Amino acid sequence: MKSFKLIALLVSFSFLIACSNDDEIPSRIDIPSQFSVDIPQSISDNAGGLNGRVSGDGDGIIEGNEIYESLRHFIKIGEGSAEIVKFTLQIAVALETQNVRSFTFESDDDGREKRIDLTESVTRGGVAYDYEMTMIDTENSEMALQILWNADPVVGIAILKPYNIDRLDSQDAVDAFIRIDYSESDLDYDATMTVSISGLETVDNGDIDNMKMFVGKKGDIVDVMGNSNHPNIEIIDPNFSGGRNYAFVARGDESTDLGVAKLALPPSSTTTDDVLVDYSVFAVLESEINAVADLDQSIIDAILAEALSPAYFNNNGFITSGPDNKPESFSADFVDLSGMNPFVPNDVKNLTIDFIQ
């Protein structure tokens, strides 16, 4: 499920379509220039995910970077998934440039024949849309991509099944789906997107199977709320089972590249979104330490000195954490995340996605 595969595919489209004799209909399709919301680097990063138990660097403190870099990584996964759609829409631009509404080609990636169609005025799931773009794997008539949108204001849904886009590169994600809901009509934000991912196969400790993330941008400020589900996670207590969510709320500022976040680690079966206190990262790590060791509270507090909420970031990552440690460069309004909640963990655990009929 690598976005550069799709991007490389797009580079050749304009030339191929120009040489195509497929169905040509002179018309005008209003293609969105944006279908995603960029997230400041302070809260979105390519650092590695949670691949094992939380540990320190030998000084007895569980480091803030170790706790929160995984969070920034999961946010980056969601952002990268939305960026795939932004590049995919370049196919629609190429089709529009050549007045082509249907185009068949053989994929250089998996060697299978695909067909792309652009259609106007469709109804899917009981909702009317101005336009629909689909990609079909013609060898088995299975859909690989569906993008639905209205042009004014831009509101739409994009759904991808990576396995049907490239079967060779997605053999470890046969059942995976990606869905992006994008809107420029929200009264509270200039633009919003909700990224949902389901059906990823999990093998190693901490791997993700499902994920859901909301992003809203107003001016330079970007709010992020979401969950990633980790069915095999083992943090400290080897006897814990049933999986956990990384449930978080965060805010980033594009102009200063500062970020703030609250993180919770509720069990995947939790049926409320009110998890930021009872299942805060401090509370969960404290409980897991107590499950494996008999330590004085003062020692636990020292070990978890950087696991407090909220946590503060700049473009280099974690700075510090805790309400009493707010850096002077962070305003009180900026770090006030009240009113923001992640999704219900059990809903994300059971998340399913499919194309819209």
C-alpha positions as CSV (number, residue, x, y, z in Angstrom):
1,M,0.0,0.0,0.0
2,K,2.6,2.5,-1.1
3,S,1.5,5.9,-2.5
4,F,4.5,6.3,-4.7
5,K,3.2,3.4,-6.9
6,L,0.1,5.4,-7.7
7,I,2.1,8.6,-8.2
8,A,4.4,6.9,-10.7
9,L,1.4,5.6,-12.5
10,L,0.0,9.1,-12.9
11,V,3.1,10.5,-14.6
12,S,2.4,8.5,-17.8
13,F,-1.4,9.2,-17.9
14,S,-1.4,12.5,-19.8
15,F,0.5,11.0,-22.7
16,L,-1.4,7.7,-22.8
17,I,-4.8,9.5,-22.7
18,A,-3.7,11.8,-25.5
19,C,-3.1,8.8,-27.7
20,S,-6.3,7.0,-26.7
21,N,-9.3,6.5,-29.0
22,D,-11.6,5.7,-26.1
23,D,-15.0,7.4,-25.6
24,E,-14.5,11.1,-26.1
25,I,-17.3,13.5,-25.0
26,P,-16.7,17.2,-25.1
27,S,-17.8,18.5,-21.7
28,R,-16.5,20.2,-18.6
29,I,-16.0,18.5,-15.3
30,D,-15.1,20.7,-12.3
31,I,-12.3,18.8,-10.6
32,P,-11.4,19.7,-7.0
33,S,-7.9,21.2,-6.6
34,Q,-7.9,19.9,-3.0
35,F,-9.3,16.7,-1.5
36,S,-7.2,16.6,1.7
37,V,-6.1,18.8,4.6
38,D,-2.4,19.2,5.3
39,I,-1.3,18.6,8.9
40,P,1.6,20.5,10.5
41,Q,4.8,18.5,10.9
42,S,4.7,19.1,14.7
43,I,1.9,16.5,15.0
44,S,2.5,14.5,11.9
45,D,5.8,12.7,11.2
46,N,7.2,9.7,9.4
47,A,8.9,8.3,12.6
48,G,8.4,4.6,13.2
49,G,5.3,3.2,14.8
50,L,4.8,1.3,18.0
51,N,6.8,-1.9,17.4
52,G,7.3,-3.2,20.9
53,R,7.1,-2.5,24.6
54,V,7.6,1.1,25.7
55,S,11.1,1.5,27.1
56,G,13.5,4.2,28.2
57,D,17.1,5.1,27.3
58,G,18.5,3.8,30.6
59,D,17.8,6.8,32.8
60,G,14.6,5.2,34.3
61,I,12.3,7.6,32.5
62,I,10.0,6.6,29.7
63,E,10.8,9.2,27.2
64,G,8.1,11.5,25.7
65,N,9.4,10.9,22.2
66,E,9.0,7.2,22.6
67,I,5.4,7.7,23.8
68,Y,4.3,10.3,21.3
69,E,6.3,9.6,18.2
70,S,4.0,6.6,17.5
71,L,1.0,9.0,17.7
72,R,2.6,11.4,15.2
73,H,3.4,8.4,12.9
74,F,-0.3,7.2,13.0
75,I,-1.4,10.7,12.1
76,K,1.0,10.7,9.2
77,I,-0.5,7.4,7.9
78,G,-3.9,9.0,7.7
79,E,-2.5,12.2,6.1
80,G,-0.6,10.1,3.5
81,S,-3.7,8.1,2.6
82,A,-5.5,11.3,1.8
83,E,-2.6,12.5,-0.3
84,I,-3.1,9.5,-2.5
85,V,-6.5,10.8,-3.5
86,K,-5.1,14.2,-4.2
87,F,-2.7,12.6,-6.7
88,T,-5.3,10.3,-8.1
89,L,-7.4,13.3,-9.0
90,Q,-4.7,14.2,-11.5
91,I,-5.9,11.3,-13.5
92,A,-9.3,13.1,-13.8
93,V,-7.5,16.3,-14.8
94,A,-5.7,14.4,-17.5
95,L,-8.9,12.8,-18.7
96,E,-10.7,16.2,-18.7
97,T,-7.8,17.8,-20.6
98,Q,-8.4,15.3,-23.5
99,N,-12.2,15.3,-23.2
100,V,-12.0,11.6,-22.4
101,R,-14.7,10.0,-20.2
102,S,-13.6,6.4,-20.3
103,F,-10.0,5.0,-20.5
104,T,-8.7,1.4,-20.5
105,F,-5.1,0.6,-19.9
106,E,-2.8,-2.2,-18.7
107,S,-1.3,-1.5,-15.4
108,D,2.5,-1.5,-15.3
109,D,2.4,-2.6,-11.7
110,D,0.4,-5.8,-11.7
111,G,-0.1,-6.3,-15.5
112,R,-3.9,-6.4,-15.1
113,E,-6.3,-4.4,-17.3
114,K,-8.0,-1.4,-15.6
115,R,-10.7,1.0,-16.8
116,I,-11.3,4.5,-15.5
117,D,-14.7,6.2,-16.0
118,L,-15.8,9.7,-15.4
119,T,-19.6,10.2,-15.0
120,E,-21.8,13.2,-14.3
121,S,-24.9,13.4,-12.2
122,V,-25.0,10.2,-10.2
123,T,-26.8,9.0,-7.1
124,R,-25.0,6.8,-4.7
125,G,-26.2,5.7,-1.3
126,G,-29.2,7.9,-1.7
127,V,-27.1,11.0,-2.2
128,A,-26.8,13.0,-5.4
129,Y,-23.4,13.9,-6.6
130,D,-22.2,16.1,-9.5
131,Y,-19.5,13.7,-10.5
132,E,-18.1,10.2,-10.0
133,M,-14.7,8.7,-11.0
134,T,-14.2,5.0,-10.8
135,M,-11.4,2.5,-11.6
136,I,-12.4,-1.1,-12.3
137,D,-10.1,-4.1,-12.6
138,T,-11.7,-5.4,-15.8
139,E,-10.4,-8.9,-15.4
140,N,-12.8,-9.6,-12.6
141,S,-15.0,-6.5,-12.8
142,E,-14.0,-5.5,-9.2
143,M,-13.9,-1.9,-8.3
144,A,-10.5,-0.4,-7.2
145,L,-11.4,3.2,-6.8
146,Q,-14.5,5.4,-6.4
147,I,-14.5,9.2,-6.0
148,L,-17.7,11.1,-5.6
149,W,-17.9,14.8,-5.3
150,N,-20.0,18.0,-5.6
151,A,-18.2,21.0,-6.9
152,D,-19.7,24.0,-5.2
153,P,-18.9,23.8,-2.4
154,V,-16.5,20.9,-2.7
155,V,-17.8,17.9,-0.8
156,G,-17.0,14.4,-1.6
157,I,-16.0,10.8,-0.7
158,A,-13.1,8.8,-2.0
159,I,-12.8,5.1,-1.5
160,L,-9.8,2.9,-2.5
161,K,-9.1,-0.8,-2.4
162,P,-5.3,-1.0,-2.8
163,Y,-5.4,-4.7,-3.7
164,N,-7.5,-4.0,-6.8
165,I,-5.3,-1.1,-7.8
166,D,-2.0,-3.1,-7.6
167,R,-2.3,-6.8,-6.6
168,L,1.4,-7.4,-6.6
169,D,2.2,-4.6,-4.1
170,S,-0.8,-5.1,-1.9
171,Q,-0.7,-8.9,-1.2
172,D,-0.4,-8.1,2.5
173,A,-3.6,-6.0,2.5
174,V,-6.0,-8.0,0.4
175,D,-9.1,-6.8,2.4
176,A,-7.9,-3.3,3.1
177,F,-10.0,-0.2,2.3
178,I,-9.2,3.5,2.5
179,R,-12.0,6.1,2.7
180,I,-11.6,9.9,2.7
181,D,-14.6,12.2,3.4
182,Y,-13.7,15.7,2.4
183,S,-15.7,18.9,2.8
184,E,-15.4,22.7,2.4
185,S,-18.9,23.3,3.7
186,D,-18.3,22.9,7.5
187,L,-19.4,25.9,9.4
188,D,-16.6,25.6,12.0
189,Y,-13.7,25.0,9.6
190,D,-12.4,26.1,6.2
191,A,-12.0,22.4,5.2
192,T,-12.3,19.0,6.9
193,M,-11.5,15.5,6.1
194,T,-12.1,12.2,7.8
195,V,-9.7,9.4,6.9
196,S,-10.9,5.8,7.6
197,I,-8.8,2.7,7.1
198,S,-10.1,-0.9,7.6
199,G,-8.9,-4.4,7.0
200,L,-5.2,-4.1,7.3
201,E,-3.6,-7.4,8.3
202,T,-1.8,-7.3,11.6
203,V,1.2,-9.5,12.4
204,D,3.7,-7.8,14.7
205,N,3.0,-6.3,18.1
206,G,1.3,-3.0,17.8
207,D,0.4,-3.1,14.2
208,I,-2.8,-1.3,13.0
209,D,-5.8,-3.0,11.5
210,N,-8.3,-0.1,11.6
211,M,-8.0,3.6,11.9
212,K,-10.3,6.7,11.8
213,M,-9.1,10.3,12.0
214,F,-10.9,13.7,11.7
215,V,-9.0,16.7,10.6
216,G,-10.4,20.3,10.5
217,K,-8.5,23.4,9.4
218,K,-9.4,27.0,10.2
219,G,-6.8,29.5,9.1
220,D,-3.4,28.2,10.2
221,I,-4.9,26.0,13.0
222,V,-5.5,22.3,12.4
223,D,-7.5,20.2,14.8
224,V,-7.0,16.4,14.7
225,M,-9.1,13.8,16.5
226,G,-8.9,10.0,16.0
227,N,-8.1,6.5,16.9
228,S,-5.9,3.7,15.6
229,N,-6.7,0.1,16.7
230,H,-3.9,-2.2,17.6
231,P,-5.3,-5.7,18.3
232,N,-2.0,-7.3,19.3
233,I,-0.4,-4.5,21.3
234,E,1.7,-5.3,24.3
235,I,3.1,-2.3,26.1
236,I,4.4,-3.4,29.5
237,D,2.0,-6.1,30.9
238,P,2.4,-9.3,28.9
239,N,-0.9,-10.6,30.3
240,F,-3.0,-7.8,28.8
241,S,-5.0,-9.0,25.8
242,G,-7.8,-7.7,23.6
243,G,-6.1,-4.8,22.0
244,R,-6.0,-1.1,22.6
245,N,-6.8,2.1,20.7
246,Y,-4.4,4.9,20.3
247,A,-7.1,7.5,20.9
248,F,-6.0,11.1,20.6
249,V,-6.9,14.7,20.2
250,A,-4.3,17.2,18.9
251,R,-3.9,20.7,17.4
252,G,-1.2,22.1,15.2
253,D,-0.3,25.6,14.0
254,E,1.1,25.8,10.4
255,S,2.5,29.3,11.0
256,T,4.6,28.4,14.0
257,D,4.8,24.6,13.6
258,L,3.8,24.1,17.2
259,G,1.6,21.2,18.3
260,V,-0.2,20.0,21.4
261,A,-1.9,16.6,22.0
262,K,-3.6,14.4,24.5
263,L,-3.3,10.6,24.2
264,A,-5.3,7.8,25.7
265,L,-4.8,4.0,25.4
266,P,-8.2,2.5,26.1
267,P,-9.0,-1.2,25.5
268,S,-10.4,-1.7,22.0
269,S,-13.7,-2.8,23.5
270,T,-14.4,0.5,25.2
271,T,-17.9,1.8,24.2
272,T,-17.5,5.5,25.0
273,D,-15.5,8.4,23.6
274,D,-14.8,9.8,27.0
275,V,-11.4,8.2,27.4
276,L,-8.9,11.0,27.8
277,V,-8.9,10.9,31.6
278,D,-9.6,7.4,32.7
279,Y,-7.4,5.9,30.0
280,S,-4.8,8.7,29.7
281,V,-1.4,7.4,28.7
282,F,-0.2,8.2,32.2
283,A,-3.0,6.2,33.8
284,V,-2.6,3.2,31.5
285,L,1.2,3.0,31.9
286,E,0.9,3.4,35.6
287,S,-1.6,0.5,35.7
288,E,0.6,-1.7,33.6
289,I,3.7,-1.0,35.7
290,N,1.7,-1.9,38.8
291,A,0.7,-5.2,37.1
292,V,4.3,-6.3,36.7
293,A,6.2,-4.6,39.5
294,D,5.8,-3.5,43.2
295,L,7.1,0.1,43.1
296,D,6.5,3.1,45.3
297,Q,4.3,5.8,43.7
298,S,7.1,8.2,43.8
299,I,9.2,5.9,41.6
300,I,6.3,5.4,39.1
301,D,5.8,9.2,39.0
302,A,9.5,9.7,38.1
303,I,9.4,7.0,35.4
304,L,6.3,8.6,33.9
305,A,7.4,12.2,34.2
306,E,7.1,12.7,30.5
307,A,3.8,10.9,30.1
308,L,1.6,13.7,31.4
309,S,-1.1,15.4,29.4
310,P,-1.1,17.5,27.3
311,A,2.1,17.0,25.4
312,Y,3.8,19.8,23.5
313,F,5.7,19.6,20.2
314,N,7.6,21.6,17.7
315,N,8.8,20.5,14.2
316,N,11.6,18.5,15.9
317,G,9.1,16.5,18.0
318,F,8.3,16.2,21.7
319,I,9.2,19.1,24.0
320,T,7.6,18.4,27.3
321,S,4.3,17.5,28.9
322,G,1.9,18.4,31.6
323,P,-0.3,21.4,32.4
324,D,2.3,22.9,34.7
325,N,5.1,22.6,32.0
326,K,3.4,24.6,29.2
327,P,6.2,26.4,27.2
328,E,5.8,30.2,27.0
329,S,5.4,30.0,23.2
330,F,2.1,28.1,23.6
331,S,-1.0,30.2,24.3
332,A,-3.7,29.1,26.7
333,D,-6.3,29.1,23.9
334,F,-4.1,27.0,21.7
335,V,-3.5,24.2,24.2
336,D,-7.2,24.2,25.3
337,L,-8.4,20.9,23.7
338,S,-11.7,20.8,25.7
339,G,-14.6,19.8,23.6
340,M,-12.5,17.6,21.4
341,N,-12.9,13.8,21.7
342,P,-11.6,10.8,19.8
343,F,-14.0,8.3,18.3
344,V,-15.5,5.4,20.3
345,P,-12.8,2.7,20.4
346,N,-15.2,-0.2,19.9
347,D,-16.6,1.5,16.8
348,V,-13.1,1.8,15.3
349,K,-12.3,-1.8,16.3
350,N,-15.3,-2.9,14.3
351,L,-14.9,-0.4,11.4
352,T,-15.8,-1.7,8.0
353,I,-15.6,0.1,4.6
354,D,-17.0,-0.7,1.2
355,F,-17.8,1.1,-2.0
356,I,-21.0,3.0,-2.2
357,Q,-23.8,1.6,-4.4
